[in-house]
């Protein structure tokens, strides 16, 4: 009989991070630093042509070369310079510390209405963000407005079936539908799309209430070995069990909308959000709907302090817009403390460079016992822009190769892989595929620094299993934390 055919599963491979400057792989900062050192040395020799001046000029040039080329933690010293200077500036000016003005602003009583005295107070990274209400049929949709209303972002709450339990054909079909959603957003008012998968502490008090309700009245609530054993088990379960949430943020640019004004941008946001929701349903996702202003306030509040979620669940309407931000925040060089939580944000600096299947992110997304948020921001690119960029990249690669050949430099495996990725990209664009620009970030949260170190070690281990390269956003933790909020940030 005939042997059954085996369907070949589709695999994926990500190219290395593109590193190119105005002259091959030399960045403008590197060239400027070396040229400045050379000019300074020439001035020193011209003013005093002595052996000591020549030695000082040579030493200055060597220091400039070391700063421009020596890698430390994945960056050169020249790249670290603006990060460290910015961090030191914030430390000296006190802007690394934030205190909310909400507690002392009070409330305003007018007749029978109680109103906040002023707008919500937010940390520096979110100071210009505002929450608007947008009409959406019979209900009101919440939207985050930035840049004086030019950028509007809505958030969809989703429920996604376990991807690992689907058969390979369904997995590839769902991924194909997701690609269609991204491709359909090119040349539209949609500027960016972001998906977030976050874990939040589970509400373990339900088990404790059940235990006290069902126990034998003759057994004391505390002190009995059997009761204490159950309470210890419940406490451990509440610490390790997490609830998963999937969110999709859709951002429109008012400059791309035909009409002008706030109403036109709001209408475009609603239309594009509904179109994205329809596309997501074809991927098998269950769309619960767009978040309202109250839901957005709860989302941001629990992002700053995930452990306050149980207290907020007792409020019938959730937190108000006035109390959306933390009461206090303190930015460290490698962490960010907000109210009762402390966070560390990582950048996904490297994606798998070997052939991987559709489940390559499963070790990161499904095997986490801590509190964390994984966020990936996508920017759909128009075909014209993609073609121009890839043609420019091909020209830069050819010039880089010619320059290396002239100086007798050998090509590394990484450079050869980058050249091959550019050629594949050019071929795929010629075949009619769409293109997106994306960046990923992970924020890990805990109640204290010891717990944060343990959770970060677990995340780095899971990321390594997924073949991801993580880099902590040293000196930029406050801004990087905002990259894992549903604001479609993280791309220049």
ABEGO torsion letter per residue (X at the ends): XBBBBBBBBBBBBBBBBBBBBABEABBAAAAAAAAAAAAAAAAAAAABBBAAAAAAAAAAAAAAAAAAABBBGGBBAAAAAAAAAAAAAAAAAGAABBBBAAAAAEBBBBEABBBBABBBBBBAAAAABBBBBBBBEABBBBBBBBGGGABBBBBBBBBBBBAAABBAAAAAAAAAAAAAAAAAABGBABABBBBBBBBBBBBAAAAAAAAAAABBAABBABGBAAAAAAAAAAAAAAAABBBBBBBBBBBBBAAABABBEAAAAAAAAAAAAAAAAAAAAAAGBBBAEBBBAAAAAAAAAAAABAAAAAAAAABAAEBBAAAABBABBBBBAABBBBEABBBBBBBBABBBABBBBAAAAAAAAAABABBBBBBBBBBBBBAAAAAAAAAAAAAAAAAAAAAAAAAGBBBBAAAAAAAAAAAAAAAAAAAGBBBBBBBBBBBBBBABAAAAAAAAAAAAAAAAAAGBBBBBBBGAAAAAAAAABBAGBGBX
